[in-house]
Amino acid sequence: MSDDSGLRRAWFRGYRLGDVELATARATLAHEQTRHELEATKARADAMQLEITELHRRIDTFRKRDEELTAALDEMRERREQLARDASTQAKQIVAEAEQRSAALRTEGLKQVGELQQQVEQLLGLRAGLSAALKRVTQDIADALDRLAAAPARALEQIPPEPRDVADETDPRFTRWSSDTES
């Protein structure tokens, strides 16, 4: 009779010793094999656990770096916005100063143009006075030439007239035309 365990029965003593030893050896081998497989599985599980721990550590490191980078990025955005606001304020201030300076220069330019117009008008008045004085001088010279032509010729032997002090005596015609130019 055969048992399910593969052990054969002996006559009066239970099972055959060879079968029991064989079954024991098989069980020991199976047990050893299972123990080795368990140790290998435990080693793989430990290695996996170490890898999982390392991956968790790396994930934590990446999360921390991500948070740091996000904070740095937010800080840079805030700084950029502040710089943009400062630049805008400074640009507005520069434009306002330029507009004020432009208005001042325009006012100064208009003032100088007015002064130049007054000077031109004065020069035109002086020119008109000078033209009138030149006309009178020309007329006086023409009159003097006409009188000289009409006067009898003097002899060369005549005594020349005495020299006069020019500073004390002035020709009344010269006084007349010189006073017109001064006014």
LINNORVEN-V224082 format. One record per backbone hydrogen bond with DSSP energy under -1.0 kcal/mol. NH is the residue of the N-H (numbers start at 0). CO is the residue of the C=O. If there is no record, write none. Layout:
nh	co
NH	CO
NH	CO
//
This chain:
nh	co
2	6
5	2
9	13
15	7
19	15
20	16
21	17
22	18
23	19
24	20
25	21
26	22
27	23
28	24
29	25
30	26
31	27
32	28
33	29
34	30
35	31
36	32
37	33
38	34
39	35
40	36
41	37
42	38
43	39
44	40
45	41
46	42
47	43
48	44
49	45
50	46
51	47
52	48
53	49
54	50
55	51
56	52
57	53
58	54
59	55
60	56
61	57
62	58
63	59
64	60
65	61
66	62
67	63
68	64
69	65
70	66
71	67
72	68
73	69
74	70
75	71
76	72
77	73
78	74
79	75
80	76
81	77
82	78
83	79
84	80
85	81
86	82
87	83
88	84
89	85
90	86
91	87
92	88
93	89
94	90
95	91
96	92
97	93
98	94
99	95
100	96
101	97
102	98
103	99
104	100
105	101
106	102
107	103
108	104
109	105
110	106
111	107
112	108
113	109
114	110
115	111
116	112
117	113
118	114
119	115
120	116
121	117
122	118
123	119
124	120
125	121
126	122
127	123
128	124
129	125
130	126
131	127
132	128
133	129
134	130
135	131
136	132
137	133
138	134
139	135
140	136
141	137
142	138
143	139
144	140
145	141
146	142
147	143
148	144
149	145
150	146
168	164
174	170
175	171
176	172
177	173
178	174
180	176
181	177
//
